[in-house]
Amino acid sequence: MKDVVFGQIYPVDSPVHRADARAKFIVMIVYIVTVIFADSFMQFALIALLLLAVVLMSRVPPLKVLGSLKAIIVLAVVTFIFTVLLNKGNGAEAETLYVEFGPFCICGTGLMTGGFILCRIVLLVLGPTMVTLTTTPVDMADAIEFLLAPLKLFRVPVHAFGMIMSIALRMIPTLFEETSRVMNAQKARGACLDHGNVFKRIGALVPVLIPLFISAFKRSADLADAMESRCYNGGKGKTRMKVLRFKASDIIVMLLSAALLFFILVCVYNWWGWGWIGFFRLGAV
């Protein structure tokens, strides 16, 4: 539990940490769209190299970033297995059939598609992880409030939504830490949480969930009392200690991310029929 990355910031001084949170959120959105549109392993390799460059610039240990994959490793593996077993391919692709048993089979097309989906899931997780590792919850709330500002025209409580997101992100590592503490206390009293089949393990978690929920509600009540005692009344009349301003570097990074998205779209659709685009279509599924 203590190794959970999501919701935690890695406090070092780097260009990525100093970047405007709004710029990081915009780049993250463009990054997600780019990963979704990419349709070949060569394009994924290009995106992964650029992401690695960002990780190195942020001075966050790569293993720390990869730790975010622990939360989705089961989902990724199950998705890969089912994709491989259920994808038979058609026509010439059927010639790459390796094993077939009943409705399931293992063929080249299935392996390619499974690996493709696995790469997409990994990249979709690692990108947002970099934002949470390099941005404080307060800056995240301000960035979300800024990006959702047009919704104020429809009387949507944007500031409240940003505050909720900030508190939720801050509470994620706290809840995992509390869960680890409760589980260690239960084990010290002789509870067997790691033995037996799946159903026994689920049943053994009940004594953990009850004190965890009690602790979460208590923390929520304490936080509400603290906010009320400080006369918190939402975004009305709110000022900021740190005024948000886009720097030239932020604008350049946003333009580069947009250029990457445009390049991937050109590789996918090849509107102008350029021959060299074929290199970035290698491993297309």
Secondary structure, DSSP 8 states (H G I E B T S, - for coil): -TT--TT-------HHHHS-HHHHHHHHHHHHHHHHH--BHHHHHHHHHHHHHHHHHHT--HHHHHGGGGGTHHHHHHHHHHHHHH----GGGGGGEEEEETTEEEEHHHHHHHHHHHHHHHHHHHHHHHHHHHS-HHHHHHHHHHHTGGGGGGT--HHHHHHHHHHHHHHHHHHHHHHHHHHHHHHHTT--SS-S-HHHHHHHTHHHHHHHHHHHHHHHHHHHHHHHHTT--TTTT---SS-----HHHHHHHHHHHHHHHHHHHHHH-TT--GGGGGGGTTB-
